[in-house]
Amino acid sequence: MSKFKNKKQGDLPAISTASLPDIVFMLLFFFMVATVMRDSSLMIENRLPSADQVEKLKKDRTIFIYAGKPSSQYKQFGEEPRIQFNDAFIGVEDVQSSVIQSITELNEDLQSKVVVGLKVDKETNAGLVSDIKQELRKANALKVMYIANTKLEE
C-alpha cells in the first residue's frame, strides 16, 4: 500500500476562465463603437434629386422632414405623396406643431440655430413642398435646406 495515491493518467486540467470577462468586455466595446443608431425608418420612396454644389451641416441642429409616395410595404396609405416626420405620416396641418415640438426638445443653445432639412422625392409635386414651407413659416422655422445627392445622375 502506498502512502500517496497516484492521479489517474490522462485527466485534462480545468479550463481557466480568468480572461473570459476581458474578452466579453472587448466584444461589448467593439459592438458599442461599431453600431450605428438609426434616427428613423424611412416609410416613403426617397430618390433625391442631384446637385453639383452640396454643403454638409451638423446633424445635431437639423430636423428632417421627408416627402414622397409611400414605399411598397406602406401601400395601404395610398399612392399620393405623403409627409413623414420622425416615424409617422403627418398631414400638412400637423407640420407646424411637429416642428415646434421637436425644436423645444432640443438643447436651448441649438433652438435658435435649428435648420429644417427637406428630403423630398424628385417625383413629388412642388405644391406639397410649398405647403410644407408655408407651415414652416408659421412655426418660425425659417432656415430650410433641401437635401440632394452629390452624384449627378443621367
Residue frames as a rotation matrix with the C-alpha (Angstrom) as fourth column:
MET 1
0.583 0.812 0.000 0.00
0.812 -0.583 0.000 0.00
0.000 0.000 -1.000 0.00
SER 2
-0.429 -0.740 0.518 1.34
0.720 -0.627 -0.298 3.32
0.545 0.245 0.802 -0.93
LYS 3
-0.487 0.177 -0.855 1.05
0.686 -0.528 -0.500 6.33
-0.540 -0.831 0.136 1.20
PHE 4
-0.445 0.302 -0.843 0.13
-0.478 -0.876 -0.061 8.60
-0.757 0.376 0.534 -1.72
LYS 5
0.295 0.609 0.736 -2.44
0.450 0.591 -0.670 7.76
-0.843 0.528 -0.100 -4.37
ASN 6
-0.819 -0.549 0.166 -1.45
0.365 -0.276 0.889 8.25
-0.443 0.789 0.427 -7.96
LYS 7
-0.129 0.763 -0.633 -3.66
-0.560 -0.583 -0.588 10.52
-0.818 0.279 0.503 -10.04
LYS 8
0.490 0.371 0.789 -5.38
0.426 0.688 -0.588 8.94
-0.761 0.624 0.179 -12.94
GLN 9
-0.634 -0.772 0.043 -3.38
0.345 -0.233 0.909 9.26
-0.692 0.592 0.414 -16.08
GLY 10
-0.713 0.256 0.652 -4.80
0.657 -0.080 0.750 11.42
0.244 0.963 -0.111 -18.92
ASP 11
0.289 0.830 -0.477 -7.04
0.890 -0.417 -0.186 13.82
-0.353 -0.370 -0.859 -16.96
LEU 12
-0.116 -0.250 0.961 -7.27
0.662 -0.741 -0.113 17.23
0.741 0.623 0.251 -18.56
PRO 13
-0.804 -0.172 -0.569 -6.75
0.561 -0.538 -0.630 20.27
-0.198 -0.825 0.529 -16.36
ALA 14
0.240 0.938 -0.249 -9.71
0.789 -0.338 -0.513 22.61
-0.566 -0.074 -0.821 -15.84
ILE 15
-0.013 -0.164 0.986 -10.09
0.830 -0.552 -0.081 25.45
0.557 0.818 0.144 -18.38
SER 16
-0.645 -0.293 -0.705 -9.03
0.661 -0.677 -0.323 28.78
-0.383 -0.675 0.631 -16.99
THR 17
0.257 0.813 0.523 -11.84
0.917 -0.377 0.135 31.36
0.306 0.445 -0.842 -17.19
ALA 18
-0.045 -0.348 -0.936 -9.76
0.714 -0.667 0.214 34.24
-0.699 -0.658 0.279 -15.87
SER 19
-0.900 -0.370 -0.230 -9.61
0.112 -0.707 0.698 36.02
-0.420 0.603 0.678 -19.25
LEU 20
-0.426 0.809 0.404 -13.30
0.898 0.324 0.299 35.49
0.111 0.490 -0.864 -20.08
PRO 21
0.447 0.622 -0.643 -14.51
0.664 -0.712 -0.228 38.85
-0.600 -0.324 -0.732 -18.64
ASP 22
-0.334 -0.646 -0.687 -11.81
-0.093 -0.702 0.706 40.64
-0.938 0.300 0.174 -20.65
ILE 23
-0.930 0.010 0.368 -13.00
0.352 0.312 0.882 39.03
-0.106 0.950 -0.294 -23.86
VAL 24
-0.023 0.999 0.032 -16.65
0.998 0.025 -0.057 39.82
-0.058 0.031 -0.998 -23.11
PHE 25
0.397 0.161 -0.903 -15.89
0.354 -0.935 -0.011 43.49
-0.846 -0.316 -0.429 -22.43
MET 26
-0.695 -0.655 -0.297 -13.76
-0.075 -0.344 0.936 43.77
-0.715 0.673 0.190 -25.56
LEU 27
-0.718 0.504 0.480 -16.64
0.683 0.376 0.626 42.42
0.135 0.778 -0.614 -27.66
LEU 28
0.295 0.854 -0.428 -19.13
0.905 -0.394 -0.163 44.70
-0.308 -0.339 -0.889 -25.91
PHE 29
0.018 -0.384 -0.923 -16.92
0.069 -0.921 0.384 47.72
-0.997 -0.071 0.010 -26.51
PHE 30
-0.908 -0.378 0.180 -16.43
0.171 0.059 0.984 46.78
-0.382 0.924 0.011 -30.18
PHE 31
-0.395 0.828 0.397 -20.18
0.886 0.231 0.401 46.49
0.241 0.510 -0.826 -30.84
MET 32
0.384 0.503 -0.774 -20.90
0.694 -0.710 -0.118 49.73
-0.609 -0.492 -0.622 -28.98
VAL 33
-0.279 -0.583 -0.763 -18.42
-0.128 -0.765 0.632 51.60
-0.952 0.274 0.138 -31.16
ALA 34
-0.965 -0.226 0.136 -19.25
0.079 0.247 0.966 49.89
-0.252 0.942 -0.220 -34.46
THR 35
-0.296 0.932 0.209 -23.05
0.940 0.323 -0.106 50.07
-0.166 0.165 -0.972 -34.20
VAL 36
-0.975 0.080 0.207 -24.85
-0.010 -0.948 0.317 52.99
0.222 0.307 0.926 -35.83
MET 37
-0.485 0.856 -0.179 -28.17
0.494 0.100 -0.864 54.07
-0.722 -0.507 -0.471 -34.38
ARG 38
-0.648 0.353 0.675 -30.81
0.636 -0.237 0.735 54.90
0.419 0.905 -0.070 -36.94
ASP 39
-0.953 0.304 0.007 -32.82
-0.272 -0.841 -0.467 58.07
-0.136 -0.447 0.884 -36.36
SER 40
0.024 0.994 0.107 -35.97
-0.604 0.099 -0.790 56.91
-0.796 -0.046 0.603 -38.09
SER 41
-0.539 -0.131 0.832 -37.01
0.444 0.795 0.413 54.26
-0.716 0.592 -0.371 -40.56
LEU 42
-0.825 0.150 -0.545 -37.98
-0.487 -0.679 0.550 55.51
-0.287 0.719 0.633 -43.98
MET 43
-0.295 0.829 0.475 -41.62
0.284 0.551 -0.785 54.87
-0.912 -0.096 -0.398 -44.85
ILE 44
0.724 0.519 -0.455 -41.62
-0.224 -0.447 -0.866 56.61
-0.653 0.729 -0.207 -48.23
GLU 45
0.496 -0.586 0.641 -39.83
0.868 0.339 -0.362 56.27
-0.005 0.736 0.677 -51.54
ASN 46
0.779 -0.278 -0.562 -36.99
-0.023 -0.908 0.418 58.75
-0.626 -0.313 -0.714 -51.43
ARG 47
0.188 -0.704 0.684 -35.00
0.981 0.168 -0.096 59.22
-0.047 0.690 0.723 -54.63
LEU 48
0.322 -0.109 -0.940 -33.29
0.361 -0.904 0.229 62.54
-0.875 -0.413 -0.252 -54.02
PRO 49
0.990 -0.030 0.140 -32.55
0.116 -0.404 -0.907 64.96
0.084 0.914 -0.397 -56.84
SER 50
0.253 -0.967 0.010 -28.94
0.967 0.252 -0.024 65.54
0.021 0.015 1.000 -57.85
ALA 51
0.996 -0.044 -0.078 -26.86
-0.040 -0.997 0.061 68.63
-0.081 -0.058 -0.995 -57.20
ASP 52
0.461 -0.885 0.058 -23.31
0.533 0.224 -0.816 69.64
0.710 0.407 0.575 -58.00
GLN 53
-0.499 -0.590 0.635 -22.76
-0.218 -0.623 -0.751 72.04
0.839 -0.513 0.182 -55.10
VAL 54
0.548 0.659 -0.515 -23.51
0.266 0.447 0.854 70.47
0.793 -0.605 0.069 -51.73
GLU 55
-0.342 -0.609 0.715 -22.65
-0.571 -0.469 -0.673 71.61
0.746 -0.639 -0.188 -48.21
LYS 56
-0.167 0.228 -0.959 -22.68
0.573 0.814 0.094 69.42
0.802 -0.534 -0.266 -45.10
LEU 57
0.026 0.235 0.972 -24.29
-0.660 -0.725 0.193 70.62
0.750 -0.647 0.137 -41.87
LYS 58
-0.925 -0.327 0.192 -24.10
-0.345 0.514 -0.785 69.25
0.158 -0.793 -0.589 -38.36
LYS 59
-0.412 0.799 -0.438 -26.91
0.228 0.555 0.800 66.83
0.882 0.230 -0.411 -37.59
ASP 60
-0.663 0.141 -0.735 -27.32
0.748 0.112 -0.654 67.97
-0.010 -0.984 -0.180 -34.00
ARG 61
-0.609 0.448 -0.655 -29.24
-0.064 -0.850 -0.523 71.06
-0.791 -0.276 0.546 -35.10
THR 62
-0.795 0.288 -0.533 -31.12
-0.573 -0.070 0.816 69.58
0.198 0.955 0.221 -38.05
ILE 63
-0.235 0.812 0.534 -34.72
-0.254 0.479 -0.840 68.36
-0.938 -0.334 0.094 -38.16
PHE 64
-0.979 -0.173 -0.109 -35.63
-0.156 0.284 0.946 66.23
-0.133 0.943 -0.305 -41.18
ILE 65
0.082 0.996 0.025 -38.98
-0.463 0.060 -0.884 66.16
-0.883 0.061 0.466 -42.99
TYR 66
-0.869 -0.331 0.368 -39.46
0.104 0.605 0.789 63.52
-0.484 0.724 -0.492 -45.68
ALA 67
0.112 0.920 -0.376 -41.96
-0.587 -0.244 -0.772 63.73
-0.802 0.308 0.512 -48.55
GLY 68
-0.737 -0.289 -0.611 -42.81
-0.673 0.397 0.624 61.21
0.063 0.871 -0.487 -51.24
LYS 69
0.232 0.815 -0.531 -45.02
-0.685 0.525 0.505 58.29
0.690 0.247 0.680 -52.17
PRO 70
0.469 -0.040 0.882 -45.37
-0.760 0.491 0.426 55.57
-0.451 -0.870 0.200 -49.51
SER 71
-0.589 -0.762 -0.269 -42.95
-0.804 0.520 0.288 52.69
-0.079 0.386 -0.919 -50.08
SER 72
-0.398 0.435 -0.807 -44.15
-0.430 0.689 0.584 49.23
0.810 0.580 -0.087 -51.10
GLN 73
-0.682 0.136 -0.719 -44.65
0.577 0.704 -0.413 47.99
0.450 -0.697 -0.559 -47.53
TYR 74
-0.663 0.475 -0.579 -46.85
0.285 -0.555 -0.782 51.03
-0.692 -0.683 0.232 -46.74
LYS 75
-0.933 0.312 0.177 -49.11
0.121 -0.190 0.974 50.91
0.338 0.931 0.139 -49.82
GLN 76
-0.205 0.907 -0.367 -52.17
0.967 0.246 0.066 50.85
0.150 -0.341 -0.928 -47.52
PHE 77
-0.176 0.079 -0.981 -51.67
0.470 -0.869 -0.154 54.61
-0.865 -0.488 0.116 -47.15
GLY 78
0.803 0.589 -0.086 -52.32
0.168 -0.362 -0.917 55.17
-0.571 0.722 -0.390 -50.86
GLU 79
0.277 -0.655 0.703 -50.34
0.961 0.192 -0.199 56.32
-0.005 0.731 0.682 -53.86
GLU 80
0.799 0.072 0.597 -50.37
0.178 -0.977 -0.120 60.06
0.575 0.202 -0.793 -53.20
PRO 81
-0.287 -0.954 0.082 -47.20
0.257 -0.159 -0.953 61.70
0.923 -0.253 0.291 -51.84
ARG 82
0.790 0.504 -0.349 -47.20
0.422 -0.035 0.906 61.90
0.444 -0.863 -0.241 -48.05
ILE 83
0.211 -0.689 0.694 -45.20
-0.614 -0.645 -0.454 63.73
0.760 -0.331 -0.559 -45.39
GLN 84
0.566 -0.130 -0.814 -43.15
0.567 0.779 0.269 61.69
0.599 -0.614 0.514 -42.91
PHE 85
0.210 -0.496 0.843 -41.88
-0.660 -0.708 -0.252 63.27
0.721 -0.503 -0.476 -39.72
ASN 86
-0.320 -0.452 0.833 -39.80
-0.879 0.470 -0.082 61.02
-0.355 -0.758 -0.547 -37.45
ASP 87
-0.985 -0.077 0.155 -41.53
-0.031 0.958 0.284 57.62
-0.170 0.275 -0.946 -37.73
ALA 88
-0.230 0.970 0.080 -45.07
0.582 0.203 -0.787 58.70
-0.780 -0.134 -0.611 -38.60
PHE 89
-0.526 0.224 0.821 -47.06
0.726 -0.384 0.570 60.06
0.442 0.896 0.039 -41.51
ILE 90
-0.405 0.420 -0.812 -48.46
0.498 -0.644 -0.581 63.51
-0.767 -0.639 0.052 -40.81
GLY 91
0.466 0.616 0.635 -50.71
0.884 -0.302 -0.357 65.89
-0.028 0.728 -0.685 -42.68
VAL 92
-0.211 -0.525 0.825 -49.72
0.563 -0.755 -0.336 69.33
0.799 0.394 0.455 -43.88
GLU 93
0.495 0.507 0.705 -51.65
-0.238 -0.701 0.672 70.86
0.836 -0.501 -0.226 -40.97
ASP 94
0.971 -0.128 -0.202 -49.52
0.238 0.425 0.874 68.89
-0.027 -0.896 0.443 -38.46
VAL 95
0.275 -0.935 0.226 -46.15
0.685 0.026 -0.728 70.12
0.675 0.355 0.647 -39.76
GLN 96
0.098 -0.223 0.970 -46.17
-0.331 -0.927 -0.179 73.30
0.939 -0.303 -0.165 -37.67
SER 97
0.736 0.251 0.629 -46.94
-0.663 0.080 0.744 71.58
0.136 -0.965 0.225 -34.36
SER 98
0.900 -0.432 -0.060 -44.49
0.435 0.898 0.061 68.73
0.028 -0.081 0.996 -35.01
VAL 99
0.142 -0.885 0.444 -41.63
0.506 -0.321 -0.801 71.09
0.851 0.338 0.402 -35.82
ILE 100
0.219 -0.008 0.976 -42.34
-0.619 -0.774 0.133 73.30
0.754 -0.633 -0.174 -32.80
GLN 101
0.944 0.157 0.290 -42.38
-0.326 0.585 0.742 70.21
-0.053 -0.795 0.604 -30.55
SER 102
0.660 -0.751 -0.013 -39.05
0.705 0.626 -0.332 68.99
0.257 0.210 0.943 -31.98
ILE 103
0.052 -0.643 0.764 -37.44
0.097 -0.758 -0.645 72.39
0.994 0.107 0.023 -31.53
THR 104
0.484 0.181 0.856 -38.49
-0.757 -0.404 0.513 72.54
0.439 -0.897 -0.058 -27.88
GLU 105
0.992 -0.121 0.047 -36.93
0.085 0.878 0.472 69.09
-0.098 -0.464 0.881 -27.29
LEU 106
0.410 -0.894 0.180 -33.52
0.506 0.060 -0.860 70.34
0.758 0.444 0.477 -28.50
ASN 107
-0.188 -0.625 -0.758 -30.81
0.972 -0.231 -0.051 71.86
-0.143 -0.746 0.650 -26.34
GLU 108
0.644 0.530 -0.551 -31.52
0.513 -0.834 -0.202 75.54
-0.567 -0.152 -0.810 -25.61
ASP 109
-0.177 -0.794 -0.581 -28.30
-0.138 -0.565 0.814 76.64
-0.975 0.224 -0.009 -27.31
LEU 110
-0.900 -0.223 0.376 -29.36
0.279 0.368 0.887 74.94
-0.336 0.903 -0.269 -30.55
GLN 111
-0.032 0.995 0.096 -33.01
0.767 0.086 -0.635 76.06
-0.640 0.053 -0.766 -30.62
SER 112
0.486 0.205 -0.849 -32.21
-0.192 -0.923 -0.333 79.35
-0.852 0.325 -0.409 -32.33
LYS 113
-0.363 -0.755 -0.547 -29.87
-0.774 -0.083 0.628 77.66
-0.519 0.651 -0.554 -34.83
VAL 114
-0.154 0.333 0.930 -32.16
0.141 0.939 -0.313 74.83
-0.978 0.083 -0.191 -35.92
VAL 115
-0.602 -0.045 -0.797 -32.30
-0.767 -0.242 0.594 74.01
-0.220 0.969 0.111 -39.63
VAL 116
0.320 0.757 0.570 -35.12
-0.340 0.653 -0.677 72.03
-0.884 0.023 0.466 -41.22
GLY 117
-0.766 -0.611 -0.199 -33.90
-0.452 0.293 0.842 69.59
-0.456 0.736 -0.501 -43.86
LEU 118
0.396 0.910 -0.127 -36.37
-0.698 0.208 -0.685 68.64
-0.596 0.360 0.718 -46.58
LYS 119
-0.802 -0.531 0.273 -35.71
-0.252 0.715 0.653 65.22
-0.542 0.455 -0.707 -48.09
VAL 120
0.231 0.936 -0.265 -38.19
-0.560 -0.095 -0.823 65.30
-0.796 0.338 0.502 -50.92
ASP 121
-0.050 -0.143 0.988 -38.51
0.568 0.810 0.146 62.62
-0.822 0.569 0.041 -53.60
LYS 122
-0.837 -0.384 -0.390 -37.74
-0.052 -0.653 0.755 64.01
-0.544 0.653 0.527 -57.04
GLU 123
-0.748 0.630 0.207 -41.15
0.465 0.275 0.842 62.84
0.474 0.726 -0.499 -58.33
THR 124
-0.191 0.684 -0.704 -43.07
0.897 -0.170 -0.408 64.80
-0.398 -0.710 -0.581 -55.65
ASN 125
0.267 0.377 0.887 -45.03
0.766 -0.642 0.042 67.81
0.585 0.668 -0.460 -56.88
ALA 126
-0.697 -0.637 0.329 -43.96
0.384 -0.719 -0.579 71.30
0.606 -0.277 0.746 -55.91
GLY 127
0.088 0.819 0.567 -47.36
-0.326 -0.514 0.793 72.11
0.941 -0.255 0.222 -54.36
LEU 128
0.776 0.157 -0.611 -46.70
0.434 0.570 0.697 69.78
0.458 -0.806 0.374 -51.41
VAL 129
-0.229 -0.939 -0.257 -43.26
0.936 -0.140 -0.323 71.33
0.268 -0.314 0.911 -50.89
SER 130
-0.567 0.093 0.818 -44.81
0.021 -0.992 0.127 74.80
0.823 0.089 0.561 -50.98
ASP 131
0.549 0.831 0.087 -47.42
-0.154 -0.001 0.988 73.78
0.821 -0.556 0.128 -48.39
ILE 132
0.486 -0.469 -0.738 -44.69
0.836 0.495 0.237 72.40
0.254 -0.732 0.632 -46.12
LYS 133
-0.589 -0.769 0.249 -42.72
0.686 -0.639 -0.348 75.65
0.427 -0.034 0.904 -46.44
GLN 134
-0.123 0.635 0.763 -45.83
-0.221 -0.767 0.603 77.71
0.968 -0.094 0.234 -45.56
GLU 135
0.832 0.441 -0.336 -46.29
0.169 0.376 0.911 75.66
0.528 -0.815 0.238 -42.38
LEU 136
0.071 -0.893 -0.445 -42.60
0.976 0.155 -0.156 76.08
0.208 -0.423 0.882 -41.52
ARG 137
-0.568 -0.212 0.795 -43.02
0.204 -0.972 -0.114 79.85
0.797 0.097 0.596 -41.81
LYS 138
0.443 0.816 0.371 -45.92
-0.286 -0.263 0.921 79.69
0.850 -0.514 0.117 -39.34
ALA 139
0.830 -0.196 -0.522 -43.65
0.528 0.575 0.625 77.74
0.177 -0.795 0.581 -36.96
ASN 140
0.838 -0.545 -0.032 -40.94
-0.534 -0.830 0.165 80.40
-0.116 -0.121 -0.986 -37.40
ALA 141
0.265 -0.759 0.595 -38.55
0.302 0.651 0.696 77.74
-0.916 -0.005 0.402 -38.75
LEU 142
0.830 0.156 -0.535 -37.09
-0.327 -0.641 -0.694 79.92
-0.451 0.751 -0.482 -41.46
LYS 143
-0.227 -0.944 -0.239 -33.81
-0.899 0.108 0.425 78.09
-0.375 0.311 -0.873 -42.06
VAL 144
0.714 0.531 0.455 -34.64
-0.247 0.800 -0.546 75.44
-0.655 0.278 0.703 -44.64
MET 145
-0.407 -0.824 -0.394 -32.29
-0.779 0.087 0.622 73.30
-0.478 0.560 -0.677 -46.69
TYR 146
0.742 0.574 -0.346 -33.02
-0.668 0.594 -0.447 70.85
-0.051 0.563 0.825 -49.46
ILE 147
0.021 -0.715 0.699 -31.20
-0.379 0.641 0.668 67.53
-0.925 -0.279 -0.257 -49.25
ALA 148
0.772 0.155 -0.617 -29.79
-0.635 0.152 -0.757 66.26
-0.024 0.976 0.216 -52.56
ASN 149
0.757 -0.566 0.326 -27.43
0.534 0.824 0.190 63.60
-0.376 0.030 0.926 -53.85
THR 150
0.241 -0.761 -0.603 -23.91
-0.308 -0.649 0.696 64.70
-0.920 0.018 -0.391 -54.68
LYS 151
-0.706 -0.489 0.513 -23.60
0.274 0.479 0.834 62.50
-0.654 0.729 -0.204 -57.78
LEU 152
-0.295 0.589 -0.753 -25.18
-0.831 -0.546 -0.102 63.69
-0.471 0.596 0.651 -60.98
GLU 153
-0.305 0.303 0.903 -27.50
0.280 0.935 -0.219 61.04
-0.910 0.186 -0.370 -62.39
GLU 154
-0.669 0.062 -0.741 -28.18
-0.669 -0.486 0.563 60.95
-0.325 0.872 0.367 -66.09
